[in-house]
Amino acid sequence: MVKEEDGDASADSMLENGTGEDDSGDDVEYLQTNSLLPKNKSNGIDHGFSERVGQLTTKMSKKQLRTKRKAVAHPKELGNVSQAKCKKPNIDKRKPPTLEEINELKETRNLFHSNLFRLQIKELLTELKVKDKYTNYITNWLEHFNEFLSSLETSALKEDMNNLEWLKNSPLKFPLSLRNLRLQQQKVFQFQFIKPKVSPFLIGAAATQTLIGPKLNIDICIPMPEECFQKENYLNLIYDQKRAYYLTYIGNQLLSCKQFGKELSTDVLKFTYCNNNPLKPVLEITPTSFIGYSGSKKSNISKKLCLRLFVAAEESTFKLNRFVPWNNNLRASIFGDDDAESLPLATPHYNANVLFDLTMQRNQQLLHEIFDERINFQEGLILLKIWLRQREFDNGFKGLSPYLLAMFAAYLYKQRKLHINMSSYQVARTIWNQLAYSAWDEDGNGISLSDNSIDLSNQPTLEQFHTYYEVVFIDVTGFCNIAANLDRELYRRIRLEAKIAVDLLNDMKINSFQMLFMTQFPLYSQFDHLLKINKRDVVEQIIEMHVAPADKYDFGGYTYPLLLKVVVSILLRKGLGERVRAILPLEQPLDPWNCTEKPPDNGRYCHLGIVLNPDKAFEVLEKGPESIAECSDEFRKFWGNKAQLRRFQDGSITESVVWAATSDSLWKRRLVVQSIVTHLLQHHFQLEEKDFDYVAGELDISYRLTPIFKTDKMPEKFKVSQDVDAEDTSLNVIRNFDDLARKLHALNDLPLEIVSISGTSPVFRYCEPVPILPQARMIGEKMYAMQVQRGVIQLGLSGKWPSELAALRALKVAFYIQIAQLLNEKYKLHTKLTYNGIMVLKQGYCFAIEIAHPKEVALLKKEKSERGITQYVDCEASIALEKHHYILPKITGVLHALYQQHNSFGGTVMIAKRWLSTQLIDTNLWPEECTELLIASQYLKTPAQHIPCSPQTGFIRFLQLLRNTDWRSEIFVVNFNNSMDENAIADLEHRFSTERDTFPPLCIATSFDQQHIGRLWSSSRKPNVNVLARVTILAHHTLEIIETSMLSQTEPIKPGRIFIAPNTGYDLVIQLKPDMVPNSWAHEFGSSFTARSKPNWRLPLADSKFVSKVIEKLRDAYSDFAAFFYNPHGGKEIALIWKPNIEAERDFKVNEVNGCALSSQNKQKVVVRKEILIEDYKFILKDLYMRIGTVDEIKSASLDANQGFSEAGKSRYFSKPQTFGPLATKLKKIKKTTKNTKKMLSKKNAVKSSTSKLTTSKKLHKKSKAHKVANKR
């Protein structure tokens, strides 16, 4: 039947495209002559016809193949014959391509970016196709389940709900708890099980054949006969309770059913809630083998499938107009309220939930008519469901369910927006387009599937639906709003996402397939801030004091939507206004519980994600009405003691609220929204800060000034505030550098004028994670500085520069001398000359300036060939110089501009760099430019509405990029200013895929790379494959910590867990002396290797980089034996991992004997000895190291040493280095013998000294006596 439908689609497409079957041969000839129909796949591009052409060539006769072979073997002999054959008409007996293939080619050319995009979608749908063994199992299981229901007998008597004997004897617990809902049972009703009259049927994804993994949920609806209900059972949750009893009875009977075997036990039966709704329990069954089924193994089926039983009453059970929005079906008495005096309040949301069950069959019949046997509609809905799931918009009570999406597709089909001849891509694109410009939340703009020609009594109008619901989408019956529970803010966000999806499809420069379908975009990573109210007593307090009775009745006591309504709609939306783009619920699906357990108390929490508006969020002033206005009293009442009268420069006097000072740093202004939310919760709900959690900027502390360093001891002219961060100090550095640039431009006595001055250090891109304080100083003729900021000078053109490299560099030194003299004479600036430039001390900052000349790069490239011909070839030195002098200044400029456009970019890079450094990944393993460009590529590819305002959110997305990227197959193209057109990007990507081994493991290309594109910012060693794998694992682990912290109801984010490297997996640790390694000014989180030590704030020599140079020596000499890891931001240890093949025997080579000794088994081979390597490390490190040992040894020794020294009050530092392991034991023995000999000598000396002291004391005593006698006389 599917083939027949495809044939119909082809016929419709013929009429639409104006083609017929008769002219299909002409189409083929036209396509072949215009090179649109490929004849082979040699070029590696498949236009959609290659499979058909392959089939046609296999059907060619053997005679034709023989003539082809002869033509290849004897081209001259058969030349005339072939020409004669060409003149004959219709000599090619191959069948022309079908019209379906021609339409596929036209679709590819008109709709898709490329043939690759179409193939990607085709491959994705193929991967998601459900295997036949699963569909067969579902069909067979449903048949057996139908037989099981038919075999059940109707209960003989009606029993009171409190005295159900079968429930008392059953191991299953009743899955609906009125106690959890804080409701009271007012009336005792009777329950009787009556066998279903209608067979169970599939609903949801299984019915529309749009199942997607990883686990396939098969939803089965069991119609509940109307005889099960009595008069007024629609009131006070009686319907919901009977529905739950009916489900429990069926589950209990399943346990004793012979058809499903003994494997069907309470272990495989679980209850859960449908969309987290506590009034709708669902029975989950893990698949087991049953009688008559001989399919695949049970273990595979149970891992892949999950059967869910859903009970719904028949439509004829109650009149639909009983559940119109303005009716009340929950009396106040079940909530413990007195309802004698007041009129019943409307319960529209509860009514809609009941109507959802009653209208299930009719709505499912509509979906059956539209989706059955239409593979294009099914695949289009699958694409939409993947897109929805990747963004987690389908979770929970307030989410947009895939069922609602399928109903929207049915609506578009009835409106003739979707046609049966559309492809799956066209179906998905049309639904996105229609969803993007929908307005279900606006009065009168809701949509309806109902046929208005039939006038039903008491049927509500769209305007009436909009009065009671935020979002309106009416079903087939005209009574049920299937979007009743959909959150308005979430709907608007989904509408925005749909518009972004259409824009991505229209953008030819990016691979939209990856961003739409493959990239995970969890809901929590879309928020800038997160509000969490988790404490049950706080929730009870809010509901009791601030929830209106109408809302409490409306949701049947379910707490979650009540909290959302009172917190979001009433409070936060009014208080935040234009500061936020969206306030979205962050709801997690409830885990199923065992059928023998009581139902959990669900929904007593409120998690809200806040998406900031970057144009308004950081404003420090909330300006209200004038003092004489009528609404001023309401303003003061809403804001409480924060509201105050203020006079402004324009003369107006208005009510206003001030949240921060205009001079405050940016990180404080980023938390203005947090201050507003905190004040509103305290003022209106009487909550304290401990009653709720607000997640915002916890990780920003990583680039803030450490509190250990006290700024009040700094000189007065250089003093900064104690709570300063790297973002603030970067601005001060840039201002001083700009002032220095003006002074350099004013040096008119130079032979050549200075044309341009550009900064190249990360601080000029707002990417330096360590605060830069004005602490640099000149002591004698030496300059001391913690950090040095680099810049590049370009001089005016001149033809007098020498053509020799040494002479050119000597001339540059002469320029440095003259510039230093002029700066000293005119501006009294301290300078220090180096061979590579000049260091200038200005206002406590140290700047290193270099002169760039293009001739120097050319001379580095210059070399002579074997024939003596001069040629210019790129070498490592020339590429590095060109990158530093010419390309890096351009990158600095565009990244600075990107920060000015999105100020969260700088903070994101700072957190990412700090995270990498604390994980012992230094810049020699992972160049810092790679981090900056990776994050820049994210910002440039991300739509403007998705760019985060919070650096913390940007860092989470960076971790997701590291975790999800396939480094082998992905290239990062950073297209600044869109200077690379789509053809250049396509050529680069094609070259990358065909010549992958010539590119580095991490491939980054920018629009400034010129001929070095893809190979400039990284190399085969920086970072290598092992480092990439290590960073991927670390990102995955860090994301797990962040996700559990943000989504849990108890655990807040602790930066220490993220910014402390794990100490597992390292073979050796070298602890450095704390007094030899200066501390970083950034916030320190401690170390997992050693205990905290006394901070060292001594300034090193400017640009010395002593520790990093020593580690680089270790890597250069011993990279074949071990990998070295170090924290460049004040790390006090070097971690080491031995290479896996270190103990293997090697051939003896004179230049490769480091750390080797002759093998005991083969004298012609050498073996690496770790003891020798350790001695070599000691020699290189000399007085820099303090201990060498395993992780446990270093940790315990450092703890003991700190404790001992703190008790004794002595210095924390060891004067001599210590070692551990086998060498240490030998040294200890030697030390013991020396100590014993010293003790013996000391005892002898002590005896001698004691005897000498005694004799001297006796003599002195005699002299004193004689002196006293003389005085008496």
GIPE-V944709 format. One record per backbone hydrogen bond with DSSP energy under -1.0 kcal/mol. NH is the residue of the N-H (numbers start at 0). CO is the residue of the C=O. E is the energy in kcal/mol with one decimal. If there is no record, write none. Layout:
{{NH,CO,E} {NH,CO,E}}
This chain:
{{4,0,-2.0} {5,1,-2.2} {6,2,-2.1} {7,3,-2.1} {8,4,-2.3} {9,5,-2.3} {10,6,-2.3} {11,7,-2.6} {12,8,-2.4} {13,9,-1.9} {14,10,-1.8} {15,11,-2.2} {16,12,-2.6} {18,13,-2.1} {23,20,-1.2} {26,22,-1.5} {27,23,-1.9} {28,24,-2.2} {29,25,-2.6} {30,26,-2.7} {31,27,-2.5} {32,28,-2.4} {33,29,-1.7} {34,31,-1.2} {35,30,-2.8} {36,30,-1.5} {43,40,-1.3} {52,48,-2.7} {53,49,-2.4} {54,50,-2.0} {55,51,-2.2} {56,52,-2.4} {57,53,-1.5} {59,56,-1.0} {64,60,-1.6} {65,61,-2.4} {66,62,-2.2} {67,63,-1.7} {68,64,-2.1} {69,65,-2.5} {70,66,-2.1} {71,67,-1.7} {72,68,-2.4} {73,69,-3.3} {77,73,-1.7} {81,77,-2.5} {82,78,-1.9} {83,79,-2.5} {84,80,-2.4} {85,81,-2.0} {86,82,-1.1} {101,97,-1.8} {102,98,-2.8} {103,99,-1.9} {104,100,-1.9} {105,101,-2.3} {106,102,-2.7} {107,103,-2.3} {108,104,-2.2} {109,105,-2.2} {110,106,-3.0} {117,113,-1.3} {118,114,-2.3} {119,115,-2.5} {120,116,-2.1} {121,117,-2.4} {122,118,-2.7} {123,119,-2.4} {124,120,-2.5} {125,121,-1.9} {126,122,-2.3} {127,123,-1.7} {134,130,-1.7} {135,131,-2.8} {136,132,-1.6} {137,133,-2.5} {138,134,-2.4} {139,135,-2.6} {140,136,-2.9} {141,137,-2.5} {142,138,-1.9} {143,139,-2.4} {144,140,-2.6} {145,141,-2.2} {146,142,-2.1} {147,143,-2.3} {148,144,-2.4} {149,145,-2.1} {150,146,-1.6} {154,192,-2.7} {158,190,-2.3} {160,188,-2.1} {162,159,-1.7} {167,163,-1.8} {168,164,-1.9} {172,594,-2.8} {181,178,-1.3} {182,177,-2.6} {183,333,-2.7} {190,158,-3.0} {200,220,-1.8} {202,218,-2.2} {207,203,-1.7} {209,204,-2.5} {215,303,-3.3} {217,305,-3.1} {219,307,-2.9} {220,200,-3.1} {221,309,-2.9} {223,311,-2.8} {227,224,-1.4} {228,225,-1.6} {232,229,-1.5} {234,231,-1.2} {235,328,-2.2} {237,234,-1.9} {240,236,-2.1} {241,237,-2.7} {242,238,-2.3} {243,239,-1.9} {244,240,-2.4} {245,241,-2.5} {246,242,-1.9} {247,243,-2.3} {248,244,-2.5} {249,245,-1.9} {250,246,-2.2} {251,247,-2.4} {252,248,-2.1} {253,249,-1.8} {254,250,-1.1} {256,253,-1.2} {264,262,-1.4} {267,264,-1.4} {269,283,-2.5} {270,592,-2.5} {271,281,-2.2} {273,279,-2.7} {275,272,-1.1} {276,273,-1.7} {279,276,-2.0} {281,271,-3.3} {282,308,-1.7} {283,269,-4.0} {284,306,-3.5} {285,267,-2.3} {290,258,-2.3} {292,289,-1.8} {300,296,-1.6} {301,297,-3.0} {302,298,-1.5} {303,299,-1.3} {304,300,-2.9} {305,215,-1.9} {306,284,-2.3} {307,217,-3.0} {308,282,-2.9} {309,219,-3.2} {311,221,-1.7} {313,223,-1.6} {316,313,-1.7} {321,318,-1.5} {322,319,-2.0} {326,323,-1.9} {334,331,-1.1} {335,332,-1.4} {336,331,-2.2} {346,326,-2.3} {350,346,-2.2} {351,347,-2.1} {352,348,-1.7} {353,349,-1.8} {354,350,-2.5} {355,351,-1.7} {357,353,-2.0} {358,354,-2.4} {359,356,-1.3} {362,358,-2.2} {363,359,-2.3} {364,360,-1.8} {365,361,-1.5} {366,362,-1.9} {367,363,-2.2} {368,364,-1.9} {369,365,-1.5} {370,366,-2.8} {371,367,-1.5} {373,370,-1.8} {377,373,-2.0} {378,374,-3.0} {379,375,-2.0} {380,376,-2.3} {381,377,-1.9} {382,378,-2.1} {383,379,-1.8} {384,380,-2.3} {385,381,-2.2} {386,382,-2.2} {387,383,-2.4} {388,384,-2.7} {389,385,-2.5} {391,388,-1.0} {392,387,-1.8} {399,392,-2.5} {404,400,-1.4} {405,401,-2.3} {406,402,-2.1} {407,403,-1.7} {408,404,-1.9} {409,405,-1.9} {410,406,-2.1} {411,407,-2.4} {412,408,-1.9} {413,409,-2.2} {414,410,-1.8} {415,412,-1.3} {416,411,-3.2} {417,411,-1.1} {421,418,-1.5} {426,422,-2.3} {427,423,-2.3} {428,424,-2.6} {429,425,-2.5} {430,426,-2.2} {431,427,-2.4} {432,428,-2.5} {433,429,-2.7} {434,430,-2.6} {435,431,-2.5} {436,432,-1.1} {437,434,-1.2} {441,438,-1.4} {444,441,-2.2} {446,471,-1.2} {448,473,-1.9} {453,450,-1.4} {458,455,-1.3} {464,460,-2.1} {465,461,-2.4} {468,464,-1.9} {471,439,-1.5} {473,446,-2.7} {474,479,-2.2} {481,472,-1.9} {483,480,-1.5} {486,397,-1.7} {490,486,-2.5} {491,487,-2.2} {492,488,-1.8} {493,489,-2.6} {494,490,-2.4} {495,491,-2.0} {496,492,-2.4} {497,493,-2.4} {498,494,-1.8} {499,495,-2.3} {500,496,-2.3} {501,497,-1.9} {502,498,-2.1} {503,499,-2.5} {504,500,-1.9} {505,501,-1.4} {511,509,-1.3} {514,510,-1.1} {515,511,-2.3} {516,512,-2.4} {518,513,-2.1} {520,389,-2.7} {525,522,-1.7} {527,609,-2.4} {528,609,-1.9} {529,694,-1.7} {530,607,-2.9} {531,692,-3.1} {532,605,-2.6} {538,534,-2.2} {539,535,-2.7} {540,536,-1.9} {541,537,-2.4} {542,538,-2.4} {543,539,-2.5} {544,540,-2.1} {545,541,-2.4} {546,542,-1.2} {551,547,-1.9} {552,548,-2.5} {553,549,-1.8} {554,550,-1.5} {555,552,-1.3} {556,551,-1.5} {557,554,-1.5} {562,558,-2.5} {563,559,-2.2} {564,560,-2.2} {565,561,-2.5} {566,562,-2.7} {567,563,-2.3} {569,564,-1.5} {571,566,-2.9} {572,567,-2.8} {574,570,-2.4} {575,571,-3.2} {576,572,-1.4} {578,575,-2.3} {579,576,-1.0} {580,610,-3.4} {581,610,-1.3} {583,608,-2.6} {585,606,-2.7} {592,270,-2.4} {594,268,-1.7} {596,593,-2.0} {601,599,-1.1} {604,602,-1.2} {605,532,-1.9} {607,530,-2.8} {608,583,-3.4} {609,528,-2.7} {610,581,-2.8} {612,578,-3.0} {615,612,-1.4} {616,612,-3.0} {618,615,-1.4} {621,656,-3.1} {623,654,-3.5} {626,652,-1.3} {628,625,-1.4} {631,628,-1.1} {634,630,-1.9} {635,631,-2.5} {636,632,-2.2} {637,633,-2.1} {638,634,-2.2} {639,635,-1.8} {641,638,-1.4} {642,639,-1.4} {643,655,-2.2} {645,653,-2.2} {647,651,-2.4} {650,647,-2.1} {653,645,-2.0} {654,624,-3.1} {655,643,-2.0} {656,621,-2.2} {658,619,-3.1} {663,660,-1.6} {668,664,-1.7} {669,665,-1.8} {670,667,-1.1} {671,668,-1.3} {674,670,-1.9} {675,671,-2.1} {676,672,-2.6} {677,673,-2.5} {678,674,-2.2} {679,675,-2.5} {680,676,-2.3} {681,677,-2.0} {682,678,-2.9} {683,679,-2.6} {684,680,-1.2} {686,680,-1.5} {690,687,-1.8} {692,531,-3.0} {694,529,-3.3} {701,698,-1.7} {702,699,-1.3} {703,700,-1.5} {704,723,-2.5} {705,1080,-2.4} {713,710,-1.6} {723,720,-1.1} {725,702,-2.7} {728,724,-2.1} {729,725,-1.7} {730,726,-1.1} {731,727,-1.3} {732,728,-2.2} {733,729,-2.5} {734,730,-2.1} {735,731,-2.1} {736,732,-2.4} {737,733,-2.5} {738,734,-2.0} {739,735,-2.2} {740,736,-2.5} {741,737,-2.1} {742,738,-1.9} {743,739,-2.4} {744,740,-2.4} {745,741,-1.2} {746,743,-1.6} {747,745,-1.4} {754,793,-2.6} {755,793,-1.4} {757,791,-2.5} {759,789,-2.3} {760,789,-1.2} {763,760,-1.4} {764,761,-1.6} {765,762,-1.2} {766,761,-2.5} {774,772,-2.5} {775,843,-2.3} {776,783,-2.2} {778,781,-2.6} {781,778,-1.9} {783,776,-2.8} {784,1099,-1.8} {788,845,-2.5} {790,847,-2.5} {791,757,-3.2} {792,849,-3.5} {793,755,-2.3} {795,752,-1.9} {807,803,-2.4} {808,804,-2.2} {809,805,-1.9} {810,806,-2.2} {811,807,-1.8} {812,808,-1.7} {813,809,-1.7} {814,810,-1.9} {815,811,-2.2} {816,812,-2.3} {817,813,-2.1} {818,814,-2.7} {819,815,-2.4} {820,816,-2.2} {821,817,-2.4} {822,818,-2.5} {823,819,-2.0} {824,820,-2.5} {825,821,-2.8} {826,822,-1.6} {828,822,-1.5} {831,838,-2.2} {833,836,-2.7} {837,848,-2.1} {838,831,-3.0} {839,846,-3.3} {840,829,-3.0} {841,844,-2.9} {844,841,-2.0} {846,839,-2.7} {847,788,-2.9} {848,837,-3.1} {849,790,-1.9} {851,792,-3.1} {855,852,-1.2} {857,853,-1.8} {858,854,-2.4} {859,855,-1.7} {860,856,-1.4} {861,857,-1.0} {862,870,-2.5} {864,868,-2.5} {867,864,-1.6} {870,862,-3.2} {872,860,-2.5} {878,874,-2.4} {879,875,-2.0} {880,876,-2.3} {881,877,-2.6} {882,878,-2.4} {883,879,-2.2} {884,880,-2.6} {885,881,-2.1} {886,881,-1.7} {887,882,-3.1} {890,886,-2.2} {891,887,-2.7} {892,888,-1.9} {893,889,-2.3} {894,890,-2.5} {895,891,-1.9} {896,892,-1.9} {897,893,-2.2} {898,894,-2.0} {899,895,-1.9} {900,896,-1.6} {901,897,-2.7} {904,901,-2.0} {907,903,-2.2} {908,904,-2.2} {909,905,-2.3} {910,906,-2.5} {911,907,-2.3} {912,908,-2.6} {913,909,-2.4} {914,910,-2.5} {915,911,-2.3} {916,912,-2.5} {917,913,-2.5} {918,914,-1.2} {919,916,-1.7} {920,915,-2.5} {924,921,-1.2} {925,921,-2.4} {929,926,-1.1} {931,927,-1.8} {932,928,-2.5} {933,929,-2.4} {934,930,-2.0} {935,931,-2.1} {936,932,-2.4} {937,933,-1.6} {938,934,-2.2} {939,935,-2.3} {940,936,-2.1} {941,937,-1.9} {945,942,-1.9} {953,949,-1.9} {954,950,-2.3} {955,951,-1.9} {956,952,-2.0} {957,953,-1.7} {958,954,-2.2} {959,955,-2.0} {960,956,-2.0} {961,957,-2.2} {962,958,-2.4} {963,959,-2.3} {964,960,-1.4} {969,965,-1.0} {971,1002,-2.4} {973,1004,-3.5} {975,973,-1.4} {977,974,-1.3} {978,975,-1.8} {984,980,-2.0} {985,981,-2.4} {986,982,-2.5} {987,983,-2.2} {988,984,-2.6} {989,985,-2.3} {990,986,-2.5} {991,987,-2.5} {992,988,-2.0} {993,989,-2.1} {994,990,-2.5} {997,994,-1.6} {998,995,-1.6} {1004,971,-3.1} {1006,973,-1.2} {1008,1005,-1.2} {1011,1008,-1.9} {1012,1009,-1.2} {1014,1011,-2.3} {1018,1021,-2.1} {1027,1023,-2.1} {1028,1024,-2.2} {1029,1025,-2.3} {1030,1026,-2.7} {1031,1027,-2.2} {1032,1028,-2.1} {1033,1029,-2.3} {1034,1030,-2.6} {1035,1031,-2.2} {1036,1032,-2.3} {1037,1033,-2.6} {1038,1034,-2.5} {1039,1035,-1.7} {1040,1036,-1.7} {1041,1037,-2.3} {1042,1038,-3.0} {1043,1039,-2.3} {1044,1040,-1.8} {1045,1041,-2.5} {1046,1042,-2.6} {1047,1043,-1.4} {1056,1053,-1.4} {1057,1054,-1.1} {1058,1054,-2.6} {1066,1135,-1.9} {1067,1135,-1.7} {1068,1188,-3.0} {1069,1133,-2.9} {1070,1186,-2.2} {1071,1131,-2.8} {1072,1183,-2.6} {1075,1072,-1.8} {1078,1095,-3.0} {1082,703,-1.4} {1101,782,-2.9} {1103,1100,-1.8} {1108,1104,-2.0} {1109,1105,-2.0} {1110,1106,-2.4} {1111,1107,-1.9} {1112,1108,-1.8} {1113,1109,-2.0} {1114,1110,-2.2} {1115,1111,-2.4} {1116,1112,-2.2} {1117,1113,-2.6} {1118,1114,-1.1} {1120,1117,-1.3} {1121,1117,-1.9} {1122,1136,-2.5} {1124,1134,-2.7} {1129,1127,-1.2} {1130,1126,-1.9} {1133,1069,-2.4} {1134,1124,-2.3} {1135,1067,-2.5} {1136,1122,-2.0} {1138,1120,-2.8} {1141,1138,-1.5} {1143,1140,-1.1} {1145,1165,-2.9} {1151,1148,-1.2} {1155,1152,-1.8} {1156,1166,-2.4} {1158,1164,-2.3} {1164,1161,-1.6} {1165,1145,-2.6} {1166,1156,-3.5} {1168,1154,-2.7} {1172,1168,-1.9} {1173,1169,-2.5} {1174,1170,-1.8} {1175,1171,-2.1} {1176,1172,-2.5} {1177,1173,-2.1} {1178,1174,-1.9} {1179,1175,-2.3} {1180,1176,-2.8} {1181,1177,-2.6} {1183,1180,-2.6} {1185,1070,-3.8} {1186,1070,-1.4} {1187,1217,-1.0} {1188,1068,-2.0} {1193,1189,-2.5} {1194,1190,-2.3} {1195,1191,-2.5} {1196,1192,-2.2} {1197,1193,-2.4} {1198,1194,-2.1} {1199,1195,-2.5} {1200,1196,-2.6} {1201,1197,-2.3} {1202,1198,-2.2} {1203,1199,-2.8} {1204,1200,-2.5} {1205,1201,-2.1} {1206,1202,-2.0} {1207,1203,-2.1} {1208,1204,-1.5} {1209,1204,-1.3} {1217,1185,-4.6} {1219,1187,-1.6} {1224,1220,-1.7} {1225,1221,-1.6} {1226,1222,-2.3} {1227,1223,-2.5} {1228,1224,-2.0} {1229,1225,-2.1} {1230,1226,-2.6} {1231,1227,-2.5} {1232,1228,-2.2} {1233,1229,-2.3} {1234,1230,-2.6} {1235,1231,-2.6} {1236,1232,-2.5} {1237,1233,-2.3} {1238,1234,-2.5} {1239,1235,-2.4} {1240,1236,-2.6} {1241,1237,-2.8} {1242,1238,-2.4} {1243,1239,-2.2} {1244,1240,-2.7} {1245,1241,-2.4} {1246,1242,-2.3} {1247,1243,-2.4} {1248,1244,-2.9} {1249,1245,-2.4} {1250,1246,-2.4} {1251,1247,-2.4} {1252,1248,-2.4} {1253,1249,-2.1} {1254,1250,-2.2} {1255,1251,-2.3} {1256,1252,-2.3} {1257,1253,-2.2} {1258,1254,-2.2} {1259,1255,-2.3} {1260,1256,-2.1} {1261,1257,-2.3} {1262,1258,-2.4} {1263,1259,-2.3} {1264,1260,-2.0} {1265,1261,-2.3} {1266,1262,-2.2} {1267,1263,-2.1} {1268,1264,-2.3} {1269,1265,-2.0} {1270,1266,-1.7} {1271,1267,-2.0} {1272,1268,-2.0}}
